[in-house]
Amino acid sequence: MQENSAVNRLRRYVLPILAIAIVGGVIGHKTGAVSKDNLWYGLLLPAVLELLFIIICLVNISKIVRRYRRLRSEGREGLDALQSALEIVVSPRIARMATLEPRLYRALYLSFKGKAGADEKPSFDTRKDSYAFLVKVFIFLCLLEIAVVTALLPQKWMIWKVLHLLLGLWAIMFLWADYRAMDIYNHGLRLTGMNLRLGLRCNLQIAWDDIAKVRRISQAAPNGTMSPGMVKRHPGLFYLGLGDICNMEIILKGPGCFQGMVNEIPGVTNIMLSLEKPDDFTAQIQSIKPELYAAN
């Protein structure tokens, strides 16, 4: 453990020290603080650090490739395997951010291919009629802004027109891909437990042994929110919906920590869902774990 900790610290600080050494050497030479005769000694430390940094990168790349291949051979989806492999060298948050945009592009590709889900197993959609209207309004406003800015800016500012156009189209792509991902990555029930997903927003893997009760409810979305998140007035309550009425509650035996789009979601004890077909959801739970729903 101590050896791994030392390696992690070395890997973390080599690049900043290398950058500082190079900048310091350049400044020292330009200001005359380091003479030409002694410049070689000033370059020796950056050269050694650079060589060490390259070696560490090569070692890490081989580790990333090995873990990626192992996870793929175990049946993990490509981008999930890549995210897990990147966590060898960066924090889980950075690994999720690095794979977020490729996931959006993949969601668009799957939606254009007409795939209803990311796999062939039964899944349960989140109600999103209200959110769909909001997304369409935002996309219309983005298109309107692009048209107005393109028309108003003079021709001599063509580079800014093009830049604004590209940024606007990217924003539209992001919104639409995020929305379409909610049709592809949705809730599923397996023999091992629940996989609760709302597109790329949340990914909650819950084993059956961690669930105390599943019950039907009818409750408005907390604070009228249009996105998933913790309810501040009720610690531990996590709303996994898009503004529609909640019709299902999952009560956990203890606090859990789950994966959001970027950050972790700690301390979750109750999960509120807003499902298109709650009856089908409860019927499948009763076929797999009837004691959880029969306790209502």
Secondary structure, 3 states (H helix, E strand, C coil): CHHHHHHHHHHHHHHHHHHHHHHHHHHHHHHCCCCCCCHHHHHHHHHHHHHHHHHHHHHHHHHHHHHHHHHHHCCCCHHHHHHHHHCCCCCHHHHHHHHHHHHHHHHHHHHHHCCCCCCCCCCECECCHHHHHHHHHHHHHHHHHHHHHHHHCCHHHHHHHHHHHHHHHHHHHHHHHHHHHHHHCCEEECCCEEEEEECCCEEEEEEHHHEEEEEEEEECCHHHCCCCEECCCCCCEEEECCCCCEEEEEEEEEEEEEEECCCEEEEEEEEEECECCHHHHHHHHHHHCHHHHHCC
